[in-house]
């Protein structure tokens, strides 16, 4: 069928031979490459997907807890998704947090955001510490929403009790940790005062329903597609594997996950902190479309999510574009400072220096675009881009190589007639067709140099990689 692409996926519980890989490369670069592509998945890929699926499991799936209920203040809803809404004492919630810590919030989309002065969390703590106000806490607070594997109400007990298995907070992390903070600040509390009562809701929901329930129970605070993907098993797998790299990387997938680390833990990662939205922008810009990545960041986590975060995506394919983008940002920051200084202190620049600075103005709006150009040049150099190539480029020479390629690209584009004639650079560079035109200029310059010197300039900037 015209316009339909075909992907052939081959699996093995061992390894593919170098001959098989060579045949795949030849096929993928044949005349059929626009319509048909072959993908190999060896035992490492299969194990990666398996580990990814395991991450869906609730870390407290087999835990059980018994909570006291306030008599006549609970309601059980029956049906396809059985649930209970009840009032419990604050001390019971605090006991749960003391026992399980942040494992309670694995399915939540946020971790604790702190209690800065004037914030909602600070007001929650103030309410709990006020002798009069905390009696009204039940009325002021939205309560805590849990999902669970099962629950049983024991009406005959005095007081009645609720037995719950496999529980997770999906809305109420802030309230739970604020309760703990207030308890610590009070100093003389042995436990939370009896008058502090909280509304809780336990929903017996299958895993496939949890994300939607999480979305709607968090509707009082805007929830983006990005936040919803924080519970995706793939993101958890990447987080775990990036932390095991040498050196380790911290992959931030939830609000507050970096802040909850101790100072010692943070030092372990130094400046190697990759935020999930930035990773998505870097990956998609490097391989596909920087204009889309800049303008539609949220849509990278909805309609483009399977393209950006393939199930077999490796940590090298995350780290490489992120590291290249970090280097590009530093180079552009240097140019931006020079450009701003030329405007503020024109007398300190010669006419030639001013013209040279103005030729590079496009860089201020082009970090993801330069990343895209480098990605295209990598594909040109190796005729493809794979995790093996990403791994081969990740070494101590990467920064020097990226800087050389950056300067090479700038050296071509600062003479671009299209950029010189453009009066609105930000608008011009938002259009992917314009970006493609600029890349054609880079390709033409490479081909001209190749014809003149009989040598591919990319071979000097990018190493040989044995595949």
PAKOLMAR-121728 format. One record per residue (C-alpha): residue number from 1; residue in one letter; z, y, x. Coordinates in steps of 0.1 Angstrom, whole numbers, padded with zeros to 4 digits, always signed. Each point is the difference from the previous one (the first is absolute). Layout:
# residues N
NUM | A | Z | Y | X
...
# end
This chain:
# residues 467
1 | X | +0000 | +0000 | +0000
2 | X | -0010 | +0034 | +0014
3 | X | +0029 | +0021 | +0013
4 | X | +0025 | -0029 | +0000
5 | X | +0017 | -0009 | +0033
6 | X | +0010 | -0035 | +0010
7 | X | +0030 | -0010 | +0021
8 | X | +0003 | -0035 | +0014
9 | X | +0035 | -0009 | +0010
10 | X | +0006 | -0031 | +0022
11 | X | +0035 | -0014 | +0005
12 | X | +0014 | -0024 | +0026
13 | X | +0035 | -0013 | +0009
14 | X | -0009 | +0003 | +0036
15 | X | -0021 | +0024 | +0020
16 | X | -0037 | +0008 | -0002
17 | X | -0019 | -0007 | +0032
18 | X | -0016 | +0028 | +0021
19 | X | -0034 | -0014 | -0009
20 | X | +0008 | +0003 | -0037
21 | X | +0013 | +0035 | +0004
22 | X | -0032 | +0009 | +0019
23 | X | -0022 | -0014 | -0028
24 | X | +0021 | +0020 | -0026
25 | X | -0006 | +0032 | +0021
26 | X | -0037 | -0006 | +0002
27 | X | -0003 | -0007 | -0037
28 | X | +0021 | +0031 | -0010
29 | X | -0024 | +0021 | +0021
30 | X | -0032 | -0015 | -0014
31 | X | -0023 | +0015 | -0025
32 | X | +0023 | -0013 | -0028
33 | X | +0030 | +0020 | +0012
34 | X | -0003 | +0026 | -0028
35 | X | +0004 | -0027 | -0027
36 | X | +0017 | -0030 | +0016
37 | X | +0030 | -0002 | +0024
38 | X | +0019 | -0031 | +0014
39 | X | +0037 | +0001 | +0005
40 | X | +0021 | -0026 | +0019
41 | X | +0037 | -0006 | -0007
42 | X | +0018 | -0023 | +0024
43 | X | +0036 | -0013 | -0001
44 | X | +0015 | +0033 | +0010
45 | X | -0017 | +0018 | -0029
46 | X | +0011 | -0027 | -0024
47 | X | +0036 | +0002 | +0012
48 | X | -0001 | +0038 | -0002
49 | X | -0010 | -0002 | -0037
50 | X | +0027 | -0027 | -0006
51 | X | +0027 | +0022 | +0016
52 | X | -0013 | +0029 | -0021
53 | X | +0005 | -0020 | -0032
54 | X | +0035 | -0010 | +0010
55 | X | +0010 | +0037 | +0002
56 | X | -0004 | +0002 | -0038
57 | X | +0031 | -0021 | -0003
58 | X | +0031 | +0019 | -0010
59 | X | +0025 | -0002 | +0029
60 | X | +0028 | -0005 | -0025
61 | X | -0019 | -0025 | -0021
62 | X | +0027 | -0027 | +0003
63 | X | +0030 | +0024 | -0002
64 | X | +0023 | +0000 | -0030
65 | X | +0025 | +0026 | -0011
66 | X | +0024 | +0004 | -0030
67 | X | +0006 | +0034 | -0015
68 | X | +0026 | +0011 | -0025
69 | X | -0014 | +0016 | -0031
70 | X | +0016 | +0027 | -0021
71 | X | +0007 | -0018 | -0033
72 | X | -0024 | +0009 | -0029
73 | X | -0020 | +0022 | +0024
74 | X | -0029 | -0022 | +0007
75 | X | -0032 | -0011 | -0017
76 | X | -0023 | -0030 | +0007
77 | X | -0037 | +0004 | -0007
78 | X | -0018 | -0033 | -0005
79 | X | -0037 | -0008 | +0002
80 | X | -0025 | -0006 | +0028
81 | X | +0020 | +0021 | +0024
82 | X | +0037 | -0005 | -0008
83 | X | +0021 | +0030 | +0010
84 | X | +0035 | +0013 | -0004
85 | X | +0013 | +0036 | +0000
86 | X | +0037 | +0003 | +0007
87 | X | +0028 | +0022 | +0013
88 | X | +0018 | -0012 | +0031
89 | X | +0026 | +0016 | +0022
90 | X | -0011 | +0019 | +0030
91 | X | +0022 | -0021 | +0023
92 | X | -0021 | -0031 | -0010
93 | X | -0032 | +0018 | +0012
94 | X | +0018 | +0011 | +0032
95 | X | +0010 | -0036 | +0007
96 | X | -0036 | -0011 | -0004
97 | X | -0012 | +0026 | +0025
98 | X | +0028 | -0009 | +0025
99 | X | -0010 | -0036 | -0001
100 | X | -0038 | +0002 | +0001
101 | X | -0007 | +0035 | +0015
102 | X | -0036 | +0011 | +0000
103 | X | -0012 | -0035 | -0009
104 | X | +0007 | +0011 | -0036
105 | X | -0029 | +0025 | +0003
106 | X | -0027 | -0022 | +0014
107 | X | -0021 | +0003 | -0032
108 | X | +0009 | +0037 | -0004
109 | X | -0027 | +0025 | +0010
110 | X | +0025 | +0023 | +0018
111 | X | +0030 | -0004 | +0023
112 | X | +0029 | +0025 | +0000
113 | X | -0013 | +0035 | +0006
114 | X | +0033 | +0015 | +0011
115 | X | +0021 | +0027 | -0016
116 | X | -0011 | +0034 | +0013
117 | X | +0019 | +0030 | -0013
118 | X | -0013 | +0009 | -0035
119 | X | -0019 | -0032 | -0004
120 | X | +0003 | -0023 | -0031
121 | X | +0018 | -0026 | +0021
122 | X | +0026 | +0026 | +0012
123 | X | +0006 | +0009 | -0037
124 | X | +0005 | -0036 | -0009
125 | X | +0027 | -0003 | +0028
126 | X | +0016 | +0032 | -0011
127 | X | +0003 | -0013 | -0036
128 | X | +0016 | -0032 | +0012
129 | X | +0025 | +0019 | +0021
130 | X | +0010 | +0023 | -0028
131 | X | +0030 | -0013 | -0020
132 | X | -0012 | +0013 | -0033
133 | X | -0038 | -0003 | +0004
134 | X | -0001 | -0036 | +0011
135 | X | +0014 | -0010 | -0034
136 | X | -0034 | +0011 | -0014
137 | X | -0021 | -0018 | +0027
138 | X | -0012 | -0025 | -0026
139 | X | -0016 | +0028 | -0020
140 | X | -0014 | +0019 | +0030
141 | X | -0017 | -0029 | +0019
142 | X | -0032 | -0019 | -0009
143 | X | +0016 | -0032 | +0010
144 | X | -0013 | -0029 | +0022
145 | X | -0029 | -0023 | -0008
146 | X | -0002 | -0035 | +0015
147 | X | -0025 | -0028 | -0002
148 | X | +0014 | -0035 | +0003
149 | X | -0010 | -0036 | -0001
150 | X | +0025 | -0009 | -0028
151 | X | +0032 | +0012 | -0017
152 | X | +0026 | -0015 | -0023
153 | X | +0025 | +0019 | -0022
154 | X | +0034 | -0017 | -0004
155 | X | +0013 | +0016 | -0033
156 | X | +0030 | -0023 | -0002
157 | X | +0016 | +0013 | +0032
158 | X | +0025 | +0028 | -0001
159 | X | -0014 | +0024 | +0010
160 | X | -0036 | -0013 | -0006
161 | X | -0019 | -0006 | +0032
162 | X | -0036 | +0000 | +0011
163 | X | -0013 | -0026 | +0025
164 | X | -0031 | +0011 | +0018
165 | X | -0023 | -0018 | +0025
166 | X | -0026 | +0014 | +0023
167 | X | +0005 | +0037 | -0006
168 | X | -0017 | +0031 | +0014
169 | X | +0005 | +0037 | -0007
170 | X | -0033 | +0016 | -0010
171 | X | +0014 | +0033 | -0011
172 | X | +0034 | +0013 | +0010
173 | X | +0001 | -0002 | +0038
174 | X | +0011 | +0036 | +0002
175 | X | +0028 | -0004 | -0025
176 | X | +0012 | -0032 | +0017
177 | X | +0003 | +0015 | +0035
178 | X | +0014 | +0033 | -0013
179 | X | +0028 | -0021 | -0016
180 | X | +0007 | -0015 | +0034
181 | X | -0002 | +0034 | +0017
182 | X | +0024 | +0015 | -0025
183 | X | +0024 | -0029 | +0005
184 | X | +0000 | +0006 | +0038
185 | X | +0005 | +0038 | -0003
186 | X | +0029 | -0004 | -0024
187 | X | +0020 | -0017 | +0027
188 | X | +0028 | -0011 | -0023
189 | X | -0021 | -0020 | -0024
190 | X | +0008 | -0037 | +0003
191 | X | -0028 | -0006 | -0024
192 | X | -0020 | +0022 | -0024
193 | X | +0022 | +0014 | -0027
194 | X | +0001 | -0019 | -0033
195 | X | -0015 | +0029 | -0020
196 | X | -0033 | -0001 | +0020
197 | X | -0023 | -0021 | -0022
198 | X | -0037 | -0006 | +0003
199 | X | -0028 | -0012 | -0022
200 | X | -0019 | -0029 | +0015
201 | X | -0031 | -0019 | -0012
202 | X | -0009 | -0035 | +0012
203 | X | -0036 | -0011 | -0007
204 | X | -0010 | -0036 | +0004
205 | X | -0035 | +0006 | +0012
206 | X | -0026 | -0021 | +0019
207 | X | -0012 | +0014 | +0033
208 | X | -0034 | +0011 | -0015
209 | X | +0018 | +0023 | -0024
210 | X | +0024 | +0016 | +0025
211 | X | -0024 | +0027 | +0014
212 | X | -0008 | +0014 | -0035
213 | X | +0036 | +0000 | -0010
214 | X | +0008 | +0018 | +0033
215 | X | -0026 | +0026 | -0007
216 | X | +0012 | +0008 | -0035
217 | X | +0037 | -0001 | +0007
218 | X | -0007 | +0026 | +0027
219 | X | -0020 | +0022 | -0023
220 | X | +0027 | +0028 | +0002
221 | X | -0010 | +0004 | +0036
222 | X | -0038 | +0001 | +0008
223 | X | -0010 | -0034 | +0014
224 | X | -0033 | -0002 | +0019
225 | X | -0023 | -0030 | +0007
226 | X | +0012 | +0003 | +0036
227 | X | +0037 | -0005 | -0010
228 | X | -0009 | -0030 | -0022
229 | X | -0017 | -0017 | +0029
230 | X | +0032 | +0001 | +0020
231 | X | +0010 | -0033 | -0016
232 | X | -0034 | -0017 | +0008
233 | X | +0005 | -0031 | +0020
234 | X | -0027 | +0011 | +0024
235 | X | +0018 | +0032 | +0009
236 | X | +0032 | -0020 | +0006
237 | X | -0019 | -0024 | +0022
238 | X | -0015 | +0029 | +0020
239 | X | +0035 | +0016 | +0003
240 | X | +0015 | -0031 | +0014
241 | X | -0028 | -0007 | +0024
242 | X | -0002 | +0036 | +0013
243 | X | +0037 | -0001 | +0007
244 | X | -0005 | -0031 | +0022
245 | X | -0028 | +0016 | +0021
246 | X | +0007 | +0008 | +0036
247 | X | +0008 | +0029 | -0001
248 | X | +0011 | -0001 | -0036
249 | X | -0013 | +0023 | -0027
250 | X | +0019 | +0012 | -0031
251 | X | -0022 | -0003 | -0031
252 | X | +0015 | +0023 | -0027
253 | X | -0009 | -0014 | -0034
254 | X | +0027 | +0015 | -0022
255 | X | +0017 | +0034 | -0003
256 | X | +0032 | +0000 | +0020
257 | X | -0007 | -0032 | +0020
258 | X | +0000 | +0019 | +0033
259 | X | +0031 | +0022 | -0009
260 | X | +0021 | -0031 | -0007
261 | X | -0004 | -0012 | +0036
262 | X | +0028 | +0006 | +0025
263 | X | -0007 | +0024 | +0030
264 | X | +0000 | -0031 | +0023
265 | X | -0027 | -0017 | -0022
266 | X | -0021 | +0031 | -0001
267 | X | +0000 | +0003 | +0038
268 | X | -0015 | -0035 | +0001
269 | X | -0032 | +0014 | -0016
270 | X | -0002 | +0033 | +0019
271 | X | -0030 | +0019 | -0015
272 | X | -0017 | -0031 | -0013
273 | X | +0005 | +0007 | -0037
274 | X | -0030 | -0008 | -0022
275 | X | +0002 | +0012 | -0036
276 | X | -0019 | -0021 | -0025
277 | X | -0021 | +0028 | -0015
278 | X | -0010 | +0012 | +0035
279 | X | -0009 | -0036 | +0010
280 | X | -0022 | -0003 | -0031
281 | X | -0018 | +0033 | +0008
282 | X | -0005 | -0010 | +0036
283 | X | -0013 | -0035 | -0008
284 | X | -0024 | +0012 | -0027
285 | X | -0012 | +0030 | +0021
286 | X | -0006 | -0022 | +0030
287 | X | -0020 | -0025 | -0019
288 | X | -0015 | +0017 | -0031
289 | X | +0003 | +0036 | -0013
290 | X | +0023 | +0028 | +0014
291 | X | -0009 | +0024 | -0028
292 | X | +0013 | -0024 | -0026
293 | X | +0030 | -0009 | +0021
294 | X | +0010 | +0037 | +0003
295 | X | -0007 | +0010 | -0036
296 | X | +0012 | -0031 | -0019
297 | X | +0030 | -0014 | +0018
298 | X | +0015 | -0015 | -0031
299 | X | -0033 | -0017 | -0009
300 | X | +0001 | -0019 | +0033
301 | X | +0029 | -0019 | -0016
302 | X | -0017 | -0006 | -0033
303 | X | -0038 | -0005 | -0001
304 | X | -0004 | -0003 | +0038
305 | X | +0031 | -0021 | +0007
306 | X | -0018 | -0033 | +0006
307 | X | -0024 | +0016 | +0024
308 | X | +0027 | +0019 | +0020
309 | X | +0026 | -0028 | +0001
310 | X | -0019 | -0033 | +0001
311 | X | +0022 | -0030 | -0004
312 | X | -0008 | -0011 | +0036
313 | X | +0005 | +0035 | +0015
314 | X | +0016 | -0003 | +0034
315 | X | +0026 | +0024 | +0016
316 | X | -0026 | +0008 | +0027
317 | X | -0023 | +0014 | -0028
318 | X | +0029 | +0022 | -0011
319 | X | +0011 | +0012 | +0034
320 | X | -0034 | +0008 | +0015
321 | X | -0012 | +0026 | -0025
322 | X | +0036 | +0014 | -0003
323 | X | +0002 | +0004 | +0038
324 | X | -0034 | +0015 | +0003
325 | X | +0008 | +0025 | -0028
326 | X | +0032 | +0010 | +0018
327 | X | -0019 | +0008 | +0032
328 | X | -0027 | +0019 | -0020
329 | X | +0028 | +0021 | -0017
330 | X | +0014 | +0010 | +0033
331 | X | -0034 | +0010 | +0013
332 | X | -0008 | +0020 | -0031
333 | X | +0035 | +0017 | +0001
334 | X | -0009 | +0013 | +0035
335 | X | -0033 | +0014 | -0013
336 | X | +0017 | +0015 | -0030
337 | X | +0025 | +0018 | +0022
338 | X | -0029 | +0014 | +0021
339 | X | -0020 | +0010 | -0031
340 | X | +0030 | +0018 | -0016
341 | X | +0008 | +0018 | +0033
342 | X | -0036 | +0012 | +0003
343 | X | +0005 | +0017 | -0035
344 | X | +0034 | +0014 | +0008
345 | X | -0006 | +0011 | +0036
346 | X | -0038 | +0006 | +0002
347 | X | +0004 | +0022 | +0030
348 | X | +0013 | -0029 | +0021
349 | X | -0034 | -0019 | -0004
350 | X | -0033 | +0008 | +0015
351 | X | -0031 | +0000 | -0024
352 | X | -0011 | -0033 | +0014
353 | X | +0035 | -0015 | -0006
354 | X | +0000 | +0013 | -0036
355 | X | -0034 | -0015 | -0007
356 | X | +0011 | -0034 | +0015
357 | X | +0031 | +0000 | -0022
358 | X | -0019 | +0009 | -0031
359 | X | -0024 | -0029 | +0006
360 | X | +0029 | -0024 | -0004
361 | X | +0014 | +0015 | -0032
362 | X | -0012 | -0030 | -0020
363 | X | +0027 | -0021 | +0018
364 | X | +0027 | +0016 | -0020
365 | X | -0012 | -0018 | -0031
366 | X | -0013 | -0032 | +0016
367 | X | +0027 | -0024 | +0012
368 | X | -0009 | -0028 | -0024
369 | X | -0037 | +0008 | +0006
370 | X | +0003 | -0004 | +0037
371 | X | +0019 | -0033 | -0006
372 | X | -0030 | -0011 | -0022
373 | X | -0025 | +0009 | +0028
374 | X | +0021 | -0020 | +0025
375 | X | +0001 | -0029 | -0024
376 | X | -0038 | +0001 | -0003
377 | X | -0004 | +0002 | +0037
378 | X | +0022 | -0031 | +0004
379 | X | -0022 | -0019 | -0024
380 | X | -0031 | +0012 | +0018
381 | X | +0014 | -0011 | +0034
382 | X | +0010 | -0035 | -0012
383 | X | -0024 | -0004 | -0029
384 | X | +0030 | -0007 | -0023
385 | X | +0037 | +0008 | -0003
386 | X | +0025 | -0028 | -0002
387 | X | +0037 | -0006 | +0007
388 | X | -0010 | -0015 | +0034
389 | X | -0017 | +0033 | +0009
390 | X | +0030 | +0020 | -0012
391 | X | +0023 | -0021 | +0021
392 | X | -0023 | +0004 | +0030
393 | X | +0001 | +0038 | -0002
394 | X | +0038 | +0002 | -0004
395 | X | +0011 | +0004 | +0036
396 | X | +0013 | +0027 | +0024
397 | X | -0035 | +0014 | +0005
398 | X | -0005 | +0007 | -0037
399 | X | +0012 | +0036 | +0001
400 | X | -0023 | +0010 | +0029
401 | X | -0029 | -0017 | -0017
402 | X | +0006 | +0018 | -0033
403 | X | +0003 | +0033 | +0017
404 | X | -0034 | -0006 | +0018
405 | X | -0017 | -0010 | -0032
406 | X | +0016 | +0030 | -0018
407 | X | -0013 | +0024 | +0026
408 | X | -0034 | -0017 | -0001
409 | X | -0003 | +0005 | -0038
410 | X | +0012 | +0036 | +0003
411 | X | -0025 | +0006 | +0028
412 | X | -0028 | -0010 | -0024
413 | X | +0012 | +0016 | -0032
414 | X | +0009 | +0034 | +0014
415 | X | -0038 | +0005 | +0003
416 | X | -0007 | -0013 | -0035
417 | X | -0023 | +0025 | -0019
418 | X | +0014 | -0014 | -0033
419 | X | +0035 | +0010 | +0010
420 | X | -0011 | +0033 | +0015
421 | X | -0017 | +0011 | -0032
422 | X | +0028 | -0011 | -0024
423 | X | +0021 | +0028 | -0014
424 | X | +0026 | -0022 | -0017
425 | X | +0009 | -0028 | +0024
426 | X | +0029 | -0015 | -0021
427 | X | -0024 | -0005 | -0030
428 | X | -0028 | -0012 | +0022
429 | X | +0022 | -0027 | +0016
430 | X | +0012 | -0013 | -0033
431 | X | -0034 | -0014 | -0007
432 | X | -0007 | -0035 | +0013
433 | X | -0038 | +0006 | +0002
434 | X | +0007 | +0030 | +0023
435 | X | +0023 | -0022 | +0021
436 | X | -0028 | -0027 | +0002
437 | X | -0025 | +0027 | +0011
438 | X | +0024 | +0010 | +0029
439 | X | +0003 | -0036 | +0011
440 | X | -0038 | -0002 | +0001
441 | X | +0001 | +0028 | +0025
442 | X | +0025 | -0019 | +0021
443 | X | -0022 | -0031 | -0001
444 | X | -0031 | +0020 | +0009
445 | X | +0018 | +0015 | +0030
446 | X | +0011 | -0035 | +0011
447 | X | -0036 | -0013 | -0003
448 | X | -0014 | +0029 | +0020
449 | X | +0025 | -0005 | +0027
450 | X | -0007 | -0037 | +0000
451 | X | -0037 | +0007 | +0004
452 | X | +0005 | +0024 | +0028
453 | X | +0026 | -0020 | +0020
454 | X | -0010 | -0035 | -0011
455 | X | +0037 | -0006 | -0007
456 | X | +0020 | +0000 | -0032
457 | X | +0027 | +0027 | +0004
458 | X | +0023 | -0020 | -0022
459 | X | +0002 | -0028 | +0026
460 | X | +0018 | +0025 | +0023
461 | X | +0025 | +0010 | -0027
462 | X | +0007 | -0033 | -0017
463 | X | +0007 | -0032 | +0019
464 | X | -0016 | -0034 | -0001
465 | X | +0020 | -0022 | -0025
466 | X | -0004 | -0038 | +0001
467 | X | -0002 | -0013 | -0035
# end
